[in-house]
Amino acid sequence: MSALTKISNFFMTPAMKIAMIVAALLFPFVAGNEYQIYVMALAFVWAIAVYGMNIITGLCGQLNLAHGGFFAMGAYALAILTVDHGWAFWPAFIAAGAVGAILGFLVGVISLRLKEHYFAIFTLCVGFIIYLLLDKWEELTHGALGIINIPAPSGFGLVDFTETTPFYYLALAFMVLSIWLASRIAHSLLGRTFLAIRISDDLAASLGINLMRNKVLAFVLSTTYASVAGALYAGMVRFIGPAEAEVTHTFDMITYLLVGGIGTLMGPLLGTLVITWLTQSLQFLEEYRMIVFGPMLVVLVIFFPKGVVGSFLSWRGRRLAAAHDASQAKEKAASNTSSSKSSAASTQEAGNHA
Amino acid sequence: MLKIHNLTKRFGGLAAVNNVSIEFEANKINAIIGPNGAGKSTFFNLVAGAMAPTEGRIEYQGMDITGMACDRIARLGIARTFQTTMLFDQSTVLDNLIVGHRLRTQSRLWDVIINSKRLRDEEKKCRARAQEVLDFVGLSHIGHRITADISQEEKKRVAFALALATDPELVLLDEPAGGINPEETENLAALIRKMVDHGVTVCLIEHKMDMIMSLADKIMVIDHGEKIAEGTPDEVKNNPLVIEAYLGSDEDAAA
């Protein structure tokens, strides 16, 4: 077995997962400063939302452009309940997730009647309506001022989540949980059902799949992910404004998905981390960093349309198939020649003697 | 098995299918032929529930299925393939087939979260069924390949297998031999016959006349949305209306 095969096989093993988690656990100890830990924790929070987007867009094939809006909804639900109504963090956190699920259901039932581009345009509008609500409904949302003094997650006297490092571990825990659930879904019959819808509505329906029920389920799962991520975000930055609902966040998340690999399991995480750190390292270029980003993204979309993880998986899939074919051919050849082997062997021996 | 009464589908002023009545018998190969744009695919879409008819009635095994949703019809045992094969290119052939049996399973989100026994059993069942249909269409040797890398004929077979994985009693094949060479067409015809031998009723749309004439038990000819003939291949071949529809009449030639 070549070294390349060994390495690529290792990526797919449970050992790889453990190695990644260990690396994430050790990161605060090797990070140069607290700011880097903060950036990483923020990336994890975004990654949770991107995993949600991956369910509706990556698995189910419906381009939801209201995703950033649902992220902001989660953040606002938590902020309003804790700051204005005096709820404790964790009950408000659960409520924020529920708000995301319920709103997702209501929006999903209406918007998923539309297909393809029409669905994307409709959800773009939904995202903008959410932004307008947050910006204009001052009695509820404090309007353009935003909401300040949002409490950090309560550590029940054991840990202080206002500190960066404890929050980092909290974000990590939620992200691992999110990936675990995403993996369960993706590898189950449910994930396969979503994927059939992604291939084609007509095909899925002809296979007896109830389109509306499954699409709404995928949508609700994705908005729940988004609002949970939003609630964590509010507990981390502790100040939010209507800008959280701007559509640029949605497009950022699409970029993370495309770079990492849409519809893959590790793509959302990889894409989020790569882009976050790339943005950080290009900080000195300020707005001009888009000059670097733009061409890179174009090159990526042209040469690796499946993203980093997607390209890796198809490369590996082809190698495995080729290896399988080769071993089958060998077996066949072996069984064909087994009868004539003995005579061949004796001739060989004779030759050697000579 | 399938009885169609006065089926009509109008798009605005155009009647794509006009007052068609026909009966398809179980365990037979039934073919629908007709010039391009005659309304064959619309007829299929009506039977499969992809669109609701304007008028008429569709009866399947004595049950009225007119206007029923596509996925319900599939669960009743009517499967179909499409003119363009739709498969997930990035996964393996076998992986593509597993979802085919999903309609015979019950697992929901909760089963997925707790990884219930029901889910594990049903996944095993779906995988076994996928392997079975892959063997049936003669492709078990390429189950591990990435779907993007297999030939057009193999893709057609995979599409057949996917339809068969739903455990259908009636399969609607929309131009199964489109875009493949004559030798492959013969192999595919053999596969269709094998399906019927295993108790599946087949109804197909096809343009390749050689294939239809040697394969079909019964042929319906549609032109401009109307049924102009039905019968055995020999009856249809000699029907003047059919000859006119395909070759044009003398009057047309004169004009």
Chai-1 contact restraints between the chains, C-beta under 6 A:
chainA,res_idxA,chainB,res_idxB,connection_type,confidence,min_distance_angstrom,max_distance_angstrom,comment,restraint_id
A,R184,B,V112,contact,1.0,0.0,6.0,A-B,restraint_1
A,I185,B,V112,contact,1.0,0.0,6.0,A-B,restraint_2
A,S188,B,V112,contact,1.0,0.0,6.0,A-B,restraint_3
A,L189,B,R102,contact,1.0,0.0,6.0,A-B,restraint_4
A,L189,B,S107,contact,1.0,0.0,6.0,A-B,restraint_5
A,L189,B,E123,contact,1.0,0.0,6.0,A-B,restraint_6
A,L190,B,V112,contact,1.0,0.0,6.0,A-B,restraint_7
A,R192,B,I98,contact,1.0,0.0,6.0,A-B,restraint_8
A,R192,B,V99,contact,1.0,0.0,6.0,A-B,restraint_9
A,T193,B,R102,contact,1.0,0.0,6.0,A-B,restraint_10
A,A196,B,V99,contact,1.0,0.0,6.0,A-B,restraint_11
A,I199,B,M86,contact,1.0,0.0,6.0,A-B,restraint_12
A,I199,B,F88,contact,1.0,0.0,6.0,A-B,restraint_13
A,S200,B,M86,contact,1.0,0.0,6.0,A-B,restraint_14
A,L203,B,M86,contact,1.0,0.0,6.0,A-B,restraint_15
A,A205,B,C70,contact,1.0,0.0,6.0,A-B,restraint_16
A,A205,B,D71,contact,1.0,0.0,6.0,A-B,restraint_17
A,S206,B,A74,contact,1.0,0.0,6.0,A-B,restraint_18
A,S206,B,R80,contact,1.0,0.0,6.0,A-B,restraint_19
A,L207,B,G100,contact,1.0,0.0,6.0,A-B,restraint_20
A,L207,B,T166,contact,1.0,0.0,6.0,A-B,restraint_21
A,G208,B,D71,contact,1.0,0.0,6.0,A-B,restraint_22
A,G208,B,A74,contact,1.0,0.0,6.0,A-B,restraint_23
A,G208,B,R75,contact,1.0,0.0,6.0,A-B,restraint_24
A,G208,B,L103,contact,1.0,0.0,6.0,A-B,restraint_25
A,G208,B,T166,contact,1.0,0.0,6.0,A-B,restraint_26
A,I209,B,D71,contact,1.0,0.0,6.0,A-B,restraint_27
A,N210,B,D71,contact,1.0,0.0,6.0,A-B,restraint_28
A,S314,B,Q90,contact,1.0,0.0,6.0,A-B,restraint_29
A,G317,B,I146,contact,1.0,0.0,6.0,A-B,restraint_30
A,R318,B,I146,contact,1.0,0.0,6.0,A-B,restraint_31
A,A321,B,H144,contact,1.0,0.0,6.0,A-B,restraint_32
A,A321,B,R145,contact,1.0,0.0,6.0,A-B,restraint_33
A,H324,B,H144,contact,1.0,0.0,6.0,A-B,restraint_34
